[in-house]
Amino acid sequence: ENAQNFYGQSIGSLKTQVQNYRSQLEQFSQQLPEDSQAQVQEMIDSYIELESAMDQAAQDTGVQDQMEQAAQQTQQQIQQAAGGEAQQAQDAAGQATDQAQQAAGQATDQAGQVAGQATDQAGQVAGQAQEAAGGAAQQAQDTAGQVTDQAGQVAGQAQEAVGGLTGGGQQEGGGGPLGGVTDQVGQVAGQAQDTVGQATDQAGQVAGQAQEAAGGAAQQAQDTAGQAAQQGQQAAGQAAQQAGGGQQQGGGQQQGGGQQQPNATQAAQQKAQQMGVDLSQVEGSGADGRITVRDVQSAANQQ
């Protein structure tokens, strides 16, 4: 009895392995051109004959139950191993997604820091430019005030000199030379006023140029800060898209496993069309209940 049990279990285990090999060969055959499928079909038929021989041997020795039980156990072990590999793949995909999300978060933080630093630098540059403009304008105004004071002093001194000469000339009875002095004093006063006007204009130009320079520096600093912030946001968005892409790929793999398709080989489907057999009414004997050509033939014989 122990020998029969061992014999039945070994046949059942071998039968399951042969069925899995045949199923893989059938899947491979579907990817080949039609002129090459005939050769592969001969190999598949040899697997089918081997399975039939095992069934006949189990029936002759009376170990069908042991064989079927061993076949189911072997199939369960194969499915468990496949499920473990699938779980490992899903875990790896989840870890990759988490890493991508962390990278996206770090990129976003770095982008914010860069944008903040650029904004701070822009504010400092703008403040320095405004201070420089204010200092230049103040210096120009101070210079204009000093020139104005000097011009006033020169004009006052000239008027005093004219007054002194006028008084002395009237007492002596001569007035011709004093008219020339008066004209010279007027020219000196006019030149002093022109100098004051020029100094004031120059001061205004210097102040305007300083303000324009301050505005340009502030604008450049703001543009630089905006570009840095935009680049940081783009980097963060790309990282987030990569993270989202990993999730979509993982989801697509899970969804692909849930689609229902005819669990039959291509050769079995062609045979069913030729013999008018409904595959939904046929129970498959292949790996994972896959319908084979032999199953189609058996169903056709029972009709």
C-alpha positions in Angstrom: 0.0 0.0 0.0 2.9 2.4 0.8 4.4 1.6 -2.6 1.1 2.3 -4.4 0.7 5.6 -2.5 4.2 6.6 -3.5 3.6 5.6 -7.1 0.3 7.5 -7.3 1.8 10.6 -5.7 4.8 10.5 -8.0 2.6 10.1 -11.1 0.4 13.0 -9.9 3.3 15.3 -9.3 4.8 14.4 -12.7 1.5 14.9 -14.5 1.1 18.4 -13.0 4.6 19.4 -14.1 3.9 18.0 -17.6 0.7 19.9 -17.8 2.5 23.1 -16.8 5.2 22.5 -19.4 2.5 21.9 -22.0 0.7 25.0 -21.1 3.8 27.1 -21.4 4.5 25.5 -24.8 1.0 26.3 -26.0 1.4 29.9 -24.9 4.7 30.1 -26.8 3.0 28.6 -29.9 0.5 31.5 -30.0 3.4 33.9 -30.5 4.8 32.0 -33.5 3.7 32.4 -37.2 1.2 29.9 -38.4 3.7 27.9 -40.6 5.7 27.2 -37.4 2.8 26.3 -35.1 2.5 22.8 -36.7 5.9 21.7 -35.4 5.1 23.0 -31.9 1.7 21.3 -32.0 3.4 17.9 -32.5 5.4 18.6 -29.3 2.1 19.5 -27.5 0.5 16.3 -28.8 3.4 14.3 -27.3 2.8 15.9 -23.9 -0.9 15.0 -24.2 0.0 11.4 -25.0 2.3 11.3 -22.0 -0.5 12.6 -19.8 -2.9 9.9 -21.2 -0.3 7.2 -20.5 0.0 8.4 -16.9 -3.8 8.3 -16.5 -3.9 4.8 -18.0 -1.0 3.7 -15.7 -2.8 5.1 -12.6 -6.0 3.4 -13.7 -4.3 0.0 -14.2 -2.7 0.1 -10.8 -5.7 1.6 -9.0 -4.0 4.8 -7.7 -6.2 7.3 -9.5 -7.2 9.0 -6.2 -3.6 9.2 -5.0 -2.6 10.7 -8.3 -5.3 13.3 -8.4 -4.6 14.3 -4.8 -0.9 14.7 -5.5 -1.6 16.6 -8.7 -3.8 19.1 -6.8 -1.2 19.5 -4.0 1.6 20.1 -6.6 -0.6 22.6 -8.5 -1.3 24.5 -5.2 2.4 24.6 -4.5 3.1 26.1 -7.9 0.4 28.7 -7.5 1.6 29.6 -4.0 5.1 30.1 -5.4 3.8 32.2 -8.3 1.7 34.3 -5.8 4.8 34.9 -3.6 6.7 36.2 -6.6 3.8 38.5 -7.6 3.7 39.8 -4.0 7.4 40.5 -4.1 7.0 42.4 -7.3 4.2 44.4 -5.8 6.2 45.2 -2.7 9.1 46.3 -4.9 6.8 48.5 -6.9 5.4 50.1 -3.7 8.9 50.8 -2.4 9.8 52.4 -5.7 6.7 54.6 -5.6 7.5 55.6 -2.0 11.0 56.5 -2.9 9.8 58.6 -5.9 7.3 60.4 -3.7 10.1 61.2 -1.2 12.3 62.4 -4.0 9.4 64.7 -5.2 8.9 66.1 -1.7 12.6 66.8 -1.3 12.7 68.5 -4.7 9.7 70.6 -3.7 11.4 71.6 -0.4 14.7 72.4 -2.2 12.8 74.5 -4.8 11.1 76.5 -2.0 14.4 77.1 -0.2 16.1 78.2 -3.5 13.1 80.5 -4.3 13.3 82.0 -0.7 17.0 82.6 -0.9 16.6 84.2 -4.3 13.8 86.4 -3.0 15.9 87.4 0.0 18.9 88.2 -2.2 16.7 90.2 -4.5 15.4 92.3 -1.6 18.9 92.9 -0.4 20.1 94.0 -3.8 17.1 96.3 -4.3 17.6 97.8 -0.8 21.3 98.4 -1.5 20.5 100.0 -4.9 17.9 102.3 -3.4 20.3 103.3 -0.6 23.0 104.0 -3.2 20.5 106.1 -5.3 19.4 108.0 -2.2 23.1 108.7 -1.3 23.9 109.8 -4.8 20.8 112.1 -4.9 21.7 113.6 -1.5 25.3 114.2 -2.6 24.1 115.9 -5.7 21.7 118.1 -3.7 24.5 118.9 -1.2 26.8 119.8 -4.1 24.2 122.0 -5.7 23.6 123.8 -2.4 27.3 124.4 -1.9 27.6 125.9 -5.4 24.5 128.0 -4.8 26.1 129.3 -1.6 29.4 130.1 -3.3 27.6 131.8 -6.1 25.6 134.0 -3.6 28.8 134.8 -1.8 30.5 135.9 -5.1 27.5 138.0 -6.1 27.4 139.6 -2.7 31.1 140.4 -2.8 30.7 141.8 -6.3 27.8 144.0 -5.2 29.8 145.3 -2.2 32.7 146.1 -4.5 30.4 147.9 -6.9 28.9 149.9 -4.1 32.3 150.9 -2.8 33.5 152.0 -6.2 30.3 153.8 -7.0 30.5 155.8 -3.8 34.1 156.8 -4.4 33.5 157.7 -8.1 30.6 160.0 -7.3 32.8 161.9 -4.8 35.6 162.3 -7.3 33.1 163.3 -10.1 33.9 160.5 -12.6 31.4 157.8 -13.6 32.7 156.2 -16.8 34.9 153.3 -15.5 32.2 152.3 -12.9 29.8 151.3 -15.7 32.3 148.8 -17.0 32.8 147.3 -13.5 29.0 147.0 -13.1 28.8 145.1 -16.3 31.5 142.7 -15.2 29.8 142.2 -11.9 26.5 141.3 -13.7 28.4 138.9 -15.9 30.0 137.2 -12.9 26.6 136.9 -11.2 25.0 135.5 -14.4 27.8 132.9 -14.7 27.3 131.9 -11.1 23.6 131.4 -11.7 24.4 129.3 -14.8 26.8 127.2 -12.8 24.1 126.7 -10.1 21.6 125.6 -12.8 24.1 123.2 -14.4 24.9 121.7 -11.0 21.2 121.3 -10.2 20.6 119.6 -13.6 23.6 117.3 -13.1 22.4 116.5 -9.6 18.9 115.6 -11.1 20.5 113.4 -13.8 22.6 111.6 -11.2 19.6 111.0 -9.0 17.6 109.8 -12.0 20.3 107.4 -13.1 20.7 106.1 -9.6 17.0 105.4 -9.3 16.9 103.7 -12.7 19.9 101.5 -11.7 18.1 100.6 -8.5 14.9 99.8 -10.3 16.9 97.6 -12.9 18.7 95.8 -10.1 15.5 95.1 -8.3 13.8 93.9 -11.4 16.7 91.6 -12.3 16.7 90.2 -8.8 12.9 89.6 -8.9 13.3 87.9 -12.4 16.0 85.7 -11.0 13.9 84.7 -8.0 11.0 83.9 -10.3 13.1 81.8 -12.6 14.5 79.9 -9.7 11.1 79.3 -8.2 9.7 78.2 -11.6 12.6 75.7 -12.1 12.1 74.3 -8.7 8.4 73.8 -9.3 9.1 72.1 -12.7 11.6 69.8 -11.0 9.1 68.9 -8.3 6.3 68.4 -10.9 8.5 66.0 -12.9 9.4 64.0 -9.8 5.7 63.9 -8.9 4.8 62.7 -12.4 7.4 60.0 -12.2 6.0 58.9 -8.9 2.5 58.9 -10.3 3.7 57.0 -13.4 5.1 54.2 -11.1 1.7 53.9 -9.4 -0.1 53.7 -12.7 2.2 51.0 -13.9 1.6 49.0 -10.7 -2.1 49.5 -11.0 -2.1 48.4 -14.6 -0.3 45.2 -13.7 -2.9 44.4 -11.1 -5.8 45.2 -13.4 -4.3 43.2 -16.2 -4.5 40.1 -14.0 -8.3 40.6 -13.5 -9.4 40.5 -17.1 -11.3 37.4 -18.1 -10.2 35.8 -21.3 -10.9 32.3 -22.8 -8.8 30.0 -20.8 -7.9 27.8 -23.8 -5.0 27.4 -26.1 -5.1 28.9 -29.6 -5.1 25.4 -31.0 -8.0 24.4 -28.8 -9.9 27.5 -29.9 -9.4 26.7 -33.6 -10.4 23.1 -33.0 -13.5 24.2 -31.1 -14.5 26.4 -34.1 -14.0 23.6 -36.5 -16.0 21.1 -34.4 -18.7 23.5 -33.2 -17.8 23.1 -29.5 -18.8 25.8 -26.9 -15.6 26.4 -24.9 -17.7 27.8 -22.0 -19.2 24.3 -21.5 -15.8 22.5 -21.6 -13.8 21.7 -18.5 -10.1 22.1 -19.0 -7.6 19.6 -17.9 -4.5 21.7 -18.4 -2.6 23.9 -16.0 -5.0 26.2 -14.1 -7.9 24.6 -15.8 -6.7 25.5 -19.3 -8.7 23.9 -22.2 -6.6 21.8 -24.5 -7.2 20.2 -27.9 -7.9 16.9 -26.2 -10.5 18.5 -24.0 -12.2 19.8 -27.1 -12.1 16.4 -28.8 -13.6 14.7 -25.7 -16.4 17.3 -25.6 -17.1 16.8 -29.3 -17.3 13.1 -28.8 -19.8 13.5 -26.0 -22.2 15.7 -28.1 
